[in-house]
Amino acid sequence: MIRKIIRIDEEKCNGCGLCAKACHEGAIEMVDGKARLIREDYCDGLGDCLPACPTNAITFEEREAPAYNEAAVLAAKQAKSSGALPCGCPGTQSKAIKREAVSVSAPVSSQLLQWPVQIKLVPVNAPYFDNANLLVAADCTAFAYGNFHNKFIHNRITLIGCPKLDEGDYAEKLTQIIANNNIKSVTVARMEVPCCGGIENAVKRALQESGKFIPWRIVTISTDGRILD
């Protein structure tokens, strides 16, 4: 089948190994001091490895390649599992989360400053982007982290999306928003599952392609609602 897949330029590769660490699926390994795509069927085409490469040796291309084999990726991860999430889909780690009883009678105010919030729907030149602190969040984060409004949405313009479910790439839209507005900072809130690397990667590419130097940070939230970093 013809699909999007990564290409590694071995002449540009400096052997740092950062792309192999960034590849959650294990498609890349270091061979003779160079990064190589050893399993094309492990490459999901999301490109988490691209922003990790300091020499821009990795690009996308569309060519004949085997389909992404999520089942094989899952099996490989389970074989060498050390407590990490087994695959890019949180549905494969279904679990019940027990909470201590708390009072829910006190009203909680929304901190949302604008509408719409979906990355695909928000206009590029909305007035609320002027001098804004931007939050780009995977949509599951607000459900997983209980104090999400006060901790993340407060005093930020919020954009949400899910790279696993939405079609297309967010990077182009985010690049336009950052390039055409006075954005003060960017915070990315993502889940710990590997598929959320798509939203992190899109923001990193947008920052690079905008040509602007803006403070940014990545916050990872666990499936049981803890901030991991």
C-alpha positions in Angstrom: 0.0 0.0 0.0 1.1 3.6 -0.5 1.3 5.5 2.8 3.2 8.1 4.7 6.3 6.8 6.4 9.6 8.2 7.7 12.8 8.3 5.7 16.2 8.5 7.4 19.1 10.2 5.5 22.1 8.2 6.8 24.5 10.9 5.6 23.0 13.5 7.8 22.6 11.1 10.8 25.2 11.7 13.5 24.4 8.6 15.5 23.0 10.3 18.6 20.2 7.8 19.0 17.6 10.4 20.1 15.2 9.3 17.3 15.3 5.7 18.5 14.4 6.8 22.0 11.6 9.0 20.7 10.1 6.2 18.6 7.5 4.7 20.9 6.8 1.8 18.5 10.4 0.5 18.3 10.6 1.0 14.5 14.0 2.6 14.7 17.2 1.1 15.9 20.9 2.1 15.9 22.9 -0.1 13.4 26.6 0.4 13.0 26.3 3.9 14.5 23.4 5.0 12.3 19.7 5.2 12.8 17.7 2.8 10.6 14.1 2.1 10.1 14.2 -1.6 10.8 10.5 -2.4 10.9 8.4 -0.5 8.4 5.2 -2.1 9.8 6.1 -0.6 13.2 6.2 3.0 11.9 2.8 4.6 12.4 3.6 7.7 10.3 3.0 10.2 13.1 6.7 11.2 13.2 7.5 11.5 17.0 11.1 11.0 15.9 11.3 14.1 13.7 11.7 16.8 16.3 14.1 14.6 18.2 16.6 14.6 15.4 19.2 17.5 15.8 20.4 17.2 12.2 17.1 17.0 10.4 18.0 13.6 9.0 14.4 12.4 9.2 11.6 13.4 6.8 8.3 12.0 5.7 7.7 10.4 2.3 4.8 8.6 0.7 5.8 5.3 -0.8 4.9 1.6 -1.0 5.2 0.2 2.5 3.4 -2.4 4.7 0.5 -1.2 6.7 1.1 -0.2 10.3 0.8 -3.3 12.5 -0.4 -2.2 15.8 -0.9 -5.7 17.1 2.7 -6.6 16.3 3.9 -3.4 18.1 1.8 -4.3 21.1 3.2 -7.8 21.2 6.8 -6.5 21.0 6.2 -4.0 23.8 4.6 -6.6 26.0 7.5 -8.9 25.5 9.9 -6.4 27.0 7.4 -4.6 29.2 8.8 -3.1 32.4 5.6 -1.5 33.6 5.3 1.0 30.8 2.0 1.4 28.8 1.7 -1.5 26.3 0.8 0.4 23.2 -0.4 3.6 21.6 -4.0 2.9 22.4 -5.2 3.4 26.0 -8.1 1.1 25.3 -5.7 -1.9 25.5 -5.0 -1.0 29.1 -8.6 -0.8 30.3 -8.9 -0.5 34.1 -11.1 0.9 36.8 -9.7 3.7 38.9 -10.8 3.8 42.5 -11.1 7.2 44.2 -11.7 8.3 47.7 -15.1 9.8 48.3 -15.1 13.6 48.0 -17.7 16.3 48.2 -19.0 17.4 44.8 -21.5 19.9 46.1 -19.3 23.0 45.8 -19.7 24.8 42.4 -16.6 25.0 40.3 -16.2 27.9 37.8 -15.1 27.3 34.3 -11.8 29.0 33.3 -12.4 28.8 29.6 -11.7 32.1 27.9 -12.8 31.5 24.3 -14.9 29.4 21.9 -14.4 27.2 19.8 -11.7 25.1 21.4 -11.1 22.4 18.7 -7.9 22.9 16.8 -9.7 22.1 13.5 -12.4 24.7 14.2 -10.7 27.7 15.8 -10.0 30.7 13.4 -6.3 31.5 12.8 -6.6 35.2 13.4 -9.0 35.4 16.3 -8.5 38.5 18.5 -8.1 36.4 21.7 -4.8 35.1 20.3 -3.2 38.6 20.8 -0.7 38.5 23.6 -2.0 35.0 24.6 -0.6 32.2 26.6 -1.5 29.2 24.5 -2.6 25.8 25.8 -2.6 22.9 23.3 -4.1 19.9 25.0 -5.0 16.3 24.1 -8.7 16.1 24.8 -8.4 13.3 27.3 -6.3 15.4 29.6 -9.2 17.4 30.9 -11.1 14.3 31.9 -8.0 12.6 33.5 -6.7 15.5 35.6 -9.3 16.7 38.1 -8.1 20.3 38.5 -7.5 20.9 34.8 -9.4 24.2 34.6 -7.5 25.9 37.4 -4.1 24.3 36.7 -4.0 24.6 32.9 -6.9 26.5 31.3 -6.7 29.5 33.7 -5.4 32.6 31.9 -4.7 30.6 28.8 -6.3 30.3 25.3 -7.2 26.6 25.0 -7.0 24.4 21.9 -7.8 20.7 22.0 -7.5 17.7 19.7 -6.8 14.0 19.5 -4.1 12.9 17.0 -5.4 9.3 17.2 -8.9 10.2 16.0 -8.7 13.4 14.0 -7.7 13.2 10.4 -4.8 15.2 9.1 -1.9 17.0 10.9 -2.3 19.9 13.3 1.1 21.3 12.6 0.1 23.5 9.6 -2.8 25.1 11.5 -0.7 25.7 14.7 2.1 27.2 12.6 -0.3 29.7 11.2 -1.7 30.6 14.6 1.8 31.1 16.1 3.3 32.9 13.1 0.4 35.3 12.7 -0.3 36.2 16.3 1.6 37.5 19.3 1.7 34.3 21.3 3.6 34.7 24.6 4.0 31.1 25.5 2.9 27.6 24.6 2.0 24.8 27.0 1.3 21.3 25.7 -0.8 18.9 27.9 -0.7 15.3 26.7 -1.5 11.9 28.1 1.2 9.4 28.8 0.0 7.1 26.0 2.3 7.1 22.9 -0.4 8.2 20.5 -0.4 11.6 22.2 3.1 12.1 20.8 1.4 13.3 17.7 0.1 16.4 19.4 3.4 17.1 21.0 5.2 16.6 17.7 2.8 19.0 15.9 3.4 21.8 18.4 7.2 21.3 18.1 7.1 21.4 14.3 4.8 24.5 14.5 7.2 26.3 16.7 10.1 25.5 14.4 8.3 26.4 11.2 6.9 29.7 12.6 10.4 31.0 13.0 9.6 32.4 16.4 11.4 31.8 19.7 8.6 31.3 22.3 8.8 29.7 25.7 7.2 26.3 25.7 6.8 23.3 27.9 5.3 19.7 27.8 3.2 18.4 30.6 2.4 14.6 30.7 -0.6 13.3 32.6 -1.1 9.7 33.5 -4.2 7.7 32.8 -5.1 7.8 36.5 -4.8 11.6 36.7 -1.3 12.4 37.9 1.2 14.9 36.5 4.2 12.9 35.5 6.6 15.7 34.5 
